């Protein structure tokens, strides 16, 4: 039913909420961070409810007068409207910076709800804001410490301001401010700002769920030069010159300042200088480590990309330490995770003379000799993955599940037996072929482990 769609806590709504937290925290910090910081630093008194207003003295020494309730409410409205306007402006400009995987998910949601409720075109906008505003932005505004926006919880005054701001964002997300006003009539002074915010939010959702073709048109028309999206990662990197004609390889400087956003990896001579080039995220094919012997350093990464002429090029960039290297690789893999043209294999070495230093292949554009690791990012870092260790871990896991798998099979079989015969006969039935083969392989591996284990050392003679 369109009016209550996604309002309750279900498996779908909780899954989407978790998905947003996992994939969108840097985006959330970029959008909410400045406004939340401003609220904490200014500590303005904001109150719109007449039942909770505290009147106070104002004026110079000796000329004090008591503020009226109306003046306090009007002052609070101005402060709250300023915070809300700043926040909605940041949200409205953030569509290009939103992670591609979130945009893809909301695009699907928008289209499916539109198809399911063709008579309620309003519902598809509310379906998106039900997750983005009600379950992501508003909770983070109300309790910023839980979303790592602040190190400590807010005091009582700041907490009240954040609550009112979260309530306002929630009413904008509902796209029906009159319904919220019916419950809390004292929010009436904020109604014009909410109406304007709803128009901004609707325009933002339309751009957020725009098709891939529309996004390409946006990139070609009216886009200001330089990165307009939120910065994901930036810092100085040393460029190692190799054979090639890409934008980065043509740069004259050896050390450049790089800036990664939701749109491109751009670079300039210094942090404030004009950008001298950029590689669009859609053109990046891989981000991987480089062998230490290639440049005499273990902190070099390679970015494989397509240049304007459709040729595959590789940029070799040296970081100052291993932590910086891992952070850059993680950031690049996260923002490029939705690229359709990612490589499955790469060369960990460099092409010098007439062959690759890693595998000695003579074809420069031939298939790589090592597999890429697109899914390996920080918090799950294990690069390169050890196949033997992974296989051993999987064996121990399946070994511990043998009894559970057998019980589950019998449990699924018992409802069928209840129709055909007495309950419990299924436990005597033979296991299916697939499960029997799996148990057989695990038994063989267990036997191999026993044979490979070193014999127990003999007891010392003195102890005997």
N, C-alpha and C positions, 0 to 999 in steps of 0.2 A: 504494500500500500504506500503510495508516494509520500504521504504526509508523515509517516513514521519510519521511513526507509533508513536503515543503519542507525537507528536511535538506541536500540537495545544492545547489551553486551552479548555478542555471539562469537562463534569461532571465526567467522569472516571479519567482524569488526576488530577483534583483538589481534588477529593475524596482521591486518592492515596497520594497526597501531604500532605493533612491533616492527613491521617492515619499515615504516617511516623513521623510527628511532635508529634502526640499524643503518639505513642508507642515507638519511637526511640530516644527521646532527651537525656537520660543518655548515650546511645550508641554513639550518635553524639559527646557529650562532651568528652567522653573517647578517641575518635579517633582524633578529631580536636584540642582539648584543648592544648596539649603540643606544637604543631607547631604554633598555633595562638599566644600563650603566647611568644614563641621565637621571632616571627615576631615583636610583639609590643615592646619587651624589647631591641632587637638588633637595630631596626630603621635603617637598611641598606638601602643604595640607590640602588634601582633595576629599571632598565629601558632598554628595548630592542628596542624601536622605535627610529630610528635616528632622526626623526622630533621632539622628545621631550627630547633628551639627553641634560643634563646640564654638560659641562666640568668644572672641578674645579682644584684648585692647590693641588699638592701633594708633599711630601718630607719634609726634615728637615728645620728648620729656616735658611734662607739665601741661601738655595739650592732648592727653589721652582721651579717646572716646571708644565706646564699645561698638564693634561691628554688628550690623544687623544680620539676621539669619539669611536674608536675601542676598546680601553682599558676600557672605561666606560661600553660599551656594554658587553664585555667579563666578566668583574667583576660582572655585574648585572646577567649575565647568570649563573655564578657559584653560586651566592647566591640563585637565584630562583631554580636552579637545586637541591641545597641542601635541600631547603624547600620541594620541590616536592618529592624528594626521601624519606625524613623522613615521609611525609604524606602517600605515597603509601606503604611504609613498614608497617606502622601502620594499614592501611586498609587491606593489605594482610594477616596480622596475626589475624584479628578480626572476622573471620567467626564464631568460636565457641562462641564469646561473643555477637553476634547479637541476639536480642530477638527472641525466637522461632516463635512468631506469624508473624514477618516480614519475616523470612526465609520461613515459610509456604506460605505466600502470593507470594513471589518472585518465589518459586518453581512452584506454579500453573501458574503464568504468563509465566515463562520460558517454561513450557511444552505446554501451549496453543498456544503460538506464534510459537513454533517449529512445532506443528501440523497444524497450519493455513498456514504457509509459509514453506513447506518442502524443496523447492528449494533454500531458503535463510536462511541457518543455522546460518549465522552471525546475523540475525535479532533478535533472541531470547536473545543474549547477550546484544545487544543495547537496547532492550526493558527494561531490568533490569536497565542498567546504565542510561536510560532516566529519571528514577525516582530517583535512588540512587545518581547519580553524578549531573545531570543537575538541579534537583528540591530539592535536600537535602544538599549534601555536598557543591556544588558551591555557592548557596545563603548564606549559613552559613559562608563560608570563606569570601565572599565579604562584608557582614554586620554582623559581629559577635555579635554586641549588640542586634540585633533583635532576635537572637537565645540564648540569655543569656550566651554567651561565654565571654563577656566583659561587664563591667559596663558603659563604655563610648564609644563614636564613635572614630574611628581612626583619626589621623592627616593626612594631605595631602600625606606625603611621605609613611607612613604605609598603607594608603588607596590604593595607587597605587600598592604597593607590593602585597596586598591582592587581588586586581583586577587581576593582572597578574597571581597569583597563582590559583585563581578561574578559569581563562580562560584556564590555562594549564590542570587543573583537568577536565574541560568540554571537552577539546579536547581528553583527554584520554578516557573519557566516550563515546564520539562519535566514538572512535576506528578507525577514519580516519583522521590522522593529516594532510595529504596532502590537504584535503578539507579546513581545517582551515587556512593552509598556503597560499592558493590561495587568501583569503580575506586579510590576514595580513602577507605579505611576510617577514616582519622583525622578525617573530617567527621562522625562519629557524634555527638559532643556537640551538634552544631547541629541534629540531627534533629527534636526537638520544635518548635523555631522554624520549621523548614522546613515541617512538617506544618501548622502554624497559618497560615503564609504562603500555602500552596497553597489553603487554604479561602478566605482573603482574596482571592487572585488570581482564583479561580473566580467568586466573587461579583462582583468588579469587572468581569470579562469579560461576565458576564450583563447587567450594567447598561450596559456600554459598547456592546453590540450590540443593546440593547433597541429595540423598534420605535418609530416616531414617536408612536404612540398612548400608549405607556408613558411616553415622555419628557414628553408633555403632562400626564399624570396626576401625574408627579413634580413638575412645575412648580406644579400646583395644590394639592398636599397636602404638608404637613410641611416646606416649604422655608423656611428662615429668611429674614427680611428683609435686604436688602443683598446685595452681590455676594459669593457664597461661592466662585466659581470663580477661577482664576488671572487676575491682571490683565494685560491685553494692552497697554493704553496708558492713562495718566491725566495730568491736568494742568488748569490754569485756562484757561477760554475765555470770551470776551465774547459775551453773547447779544444779538442785534439784534431788537428787538420789531417784529412785523408782525401783520397781522390773522390771527386763528386762535384755536382753543380747545384745543390739545393740552396734555399735561402740562408740557412745557417752556415753552410760550408763556404759561402761567398763572403762572410763577415771578415773584416780585416783584424778586429781585436781578438786577442786570445782569451781574455777573461771578460765575460758578459754577465749582466744581471738578468735572470730569467724570472718570468711570472706565469704561473699556471692558473687559468680560470676555467669556468665551465664551458668556454668557447674555444680557447686556443692556448698553445704554449708560445708566448711571445718573449722577445729579448731586446735589450738595449744596452748602451754602454754604462749606464748607472741607474740607480733606482728611480730618480726623478726625470731622467732623460727621455726623449722621444723614442718610441719603439722603432727599431730598424728592420724588424721582420717578425714573422709569426708562422707557426705550423698549426693548422686547424686540427681539432681533436679527431674529426672524422677521418683525417688522413694518416693518423698515427696507427701503425700496424703492430708494434710491440715495444715494450720497455723492459730491458733485461740487463743483467750484470755482464761484465767483460772480464775475460781471463786476466789474471795479474801480470802474466808474462807479456801481454800485448803492449802495455804502456808503462810497465814497471810500477804499477799501483793497483791495489785491490779495491779502490774506491771509484772505479770508472763504470758508468752505465752507458748503454746505447739506446737511442730512440730511433726505431726504424719507421720511416714515413714515406708517403708518395709525394713527389714534387709536382709542380704545376704541369709539367709535361707528361705525367703519368709514369715516371720512372721511380723505381724504389731506391731510396737513399738511406744512409745511416749516419747519425750524428753521435759522436763519442764525447761524453761530458763527464768531467772528473769532479767529484764532491770532496769536501775537506775531511770527512771522516766516515766511518761505516754507518753511524746512526743517521747522518745526513743522506747517505746513499739509500738506505732502507726507506727513509721518509719520502724521498723523491720517487722511488720505484712504486711505493704504496700509493702515493697520490696520483701518479700517472695511470696506474692500473685501475684505480677506482673510477676516475672520470672517463676513461676509455673502455670501461667494461661492457658497454652496449654497442661498440663498433662492430659492424657486420663483416669487416674485411680483416680481422685480426689474423696474424700468422700462427700456425701450429708448430712451426720449427724455426730455429734461428742458428746463427753461428756465434759462439761465445768468443771467438778470436777476431782478427782483422784480416782484410785482404791486402797482402803486400806482394809486390812483384807480380807473380802470375798464379798465386794460390792462396787459400785460406790458411792461417797459422794454426787453426785448431784441428782440421781434418784433412788438410792438403788437397782439397778439391780445387780444380782449376777453373770451374765455372763460377763467375762472380755472383750471378743471380740464381744459382742452383739452390735446391732444397737444403735447408739448414741441417746441421748434424746433431742438434740438441733440441728438446721440446721447450716451448715457451711456457711461462707460468703466470697466466693472466689472473687466475683466481687467488694468487698468494699475495696477501697484503698484511699490514701491521695488525697485531693482536692474534694472528695465526701464522706468524713468520717461521718458515722452514725452507729456506732457499739456499742451495738446491735440495729438493726432496730426496730422501734416501729410499730407493725402492725396496731394499732388503728390510729396512726397519719398518716401512709401511706394511709390507707383507706379513712380517712377524706380528705386528700389532693387530692386523686383521685376523690372523690365525688364532691368537689368544682370545679375541673377542668372540669369534664363532665357536671356539672350543667351550667357552662359558655359556653359550646359548643353546647347546645341543639339547639339554633337557627341556628348555622353554619351547624350542621349536617343535619337539615331539608332543609336548602337552598341548600346544596351540593346534596342531594338526588333529589330535584326538578331540579337542574341544569343538572344532569346526565340523568334525565328522559325526558327533553325537546327535545333533538335530536330525540328520538323515537317518541314523539308526533308530531314532525314536519312532519314525514312521514305518520302518521295515521290521523292527524286532525289539527285544528287550534292551533297555539302556545299558551302556557299558560294554556291549559286544565290540564296539569300534576299536577298543584298545588292543584287541587281539588281531585286528586286520593288519595286513602288511603295509609298510610305509610306501608312499608313491615313489616312482623311479628317481625323480629329481632329488628328493630329500635323502633317499638311500645312497645315491651317488655322492652327495655332499658329505654325509656321515662317513662314507668309505674313504674319501679323500682326507678328511680330518683324522681318521684312524691311522692312515698311512703316514701322514705328517707327524703324528704323535709318536709312532714307532721310530721314524727317522730322528726325532729329537732325542729319544731315549738312547739310540745308538751313538749319536754325536756327543752326548754328555760325557765328560771325562770321568774315569772310574774314581771311586772314593779313595783318598789316600790311606795307606796302611796306618794303623794305630802305632804310636811310638812304643818301642820295646819296654822302656822303663814304666810306662803307664800300664802295660799288660802285666 
